[in-house]
């Protein structure tokens, strides 16, 4: 998804006095694999707007959670906390596949000349409609989406040793991620539940921001 899905939350956090960056990852699949180094570069380049040495809290949504370990390893800023929001979890050690064999089996027939449709086109209207509160937001988010190559989901992302040696938290939205949240709890992470759909941050940016602040403040 594009950065517009997090702009409402960023506005609430800035209003509460926090400095916020929302890096765009829309172009990380431009060019051949591996793709994950471009994810790291996009985040690192965006954080140049933040003074050197300033601690940061990383917030990753959905499949971006898989990239968080390499993001942290590639940053010049100290990371004092990581929050996974309805996100996939990276392995504790060893490379993490972006998609399971079952997901690849689901995606492969959709690809045309190796390129997948936009994420919202993967699903039925009954699944997509509840994620948006109004037509304007829906149009903005959908039109912003990139089309990714199937090879993006075939990649494995490195997991640096000791990546989770700092406070990690999990914010659950959708029922589909309940098992992932349970795994986060088993890892000893703090877990909170804000019931909603997978893009609930655009439905309830105030509640989402409140949880992020609480996670960042509580060691």
C-alpha positions, 0 to 999 in steps of 0.5 A, a space after each residue: 500500500 502507499 503512504 496515504 494509508 498512514 497519513 491520517 495517523 501521522 497527523 494525529 501523532 504530529 498534533 500530539 507533539 511527535 515527529 513522524 516520517 511516512 516513507 514511501 515504498 511505492 517504487 521498491 519493486 522497480 528493477 530486478 530482485 533482490 527488492 529488500 535492499 531498496 526497502 531499506 534504502 527508502 526508509 534510511 533516505 527518508 530518515 535523513 530528515 531526522 537529526 543524527 542520533 535521534 532515537 526512532 520507533 519503527 512502525 510496520 504494517 502488513 507485509 512490511 513487518 517482514 522487512 523490519 529486521 533489515 530496516 533496523 540493521 540498515 539505519 543510522 538511527 538507534 531504534 528504541 522500539 518496533 511496532 507491528 500493526 496487523 503485520 506479518 512476523 519475521 522469523 526469529 533467525 534465518 531468511 523469511 519468505 515473503 509469501 508461503 507456498 499457499 499464498 504463491 499458489 493463490 497469486 501465480 494465476 493472477 500474474 500477467 507477464 509476471 506482474 500482479 494486479 493491485 492488492 485490492 484487486 485480489 479480493 472480492 468487493 465484499 472484502 474490500 468495501 468494509 476497509 474504507 469509510 468513504 469513496 474519496 479515501 477509497 479512491 485515493 488509496 486504490 489509485 496510489 497502489 503499485 502493481 508488483 511483480 510476482 517475484 516480489 513475493 518469491 523473495 526471501 528476506 534476511 533476518 540479522 541475528 539479534 534483531 528483536 533485542 529491543 522492545 517489540 509490540 503488536 497491534 492487532 486489527 483484523 481477525 485474520 491476524 489473530 494467530 500472528 498476534 498470538 505468536 507475538 504474545 508467545 514471543 513475550 511482546 506486548 499485544 493490543 487489540 483495536 478491532 477492525 479491518 486490515 486498513 483500520 488505521 484509516 478508519 480510526 487514526 485516533 485510536 491507532 495513534 493512541 496505541 502507538 504512543 502507548 507502546 512507545 512510552 511503555 518499555 
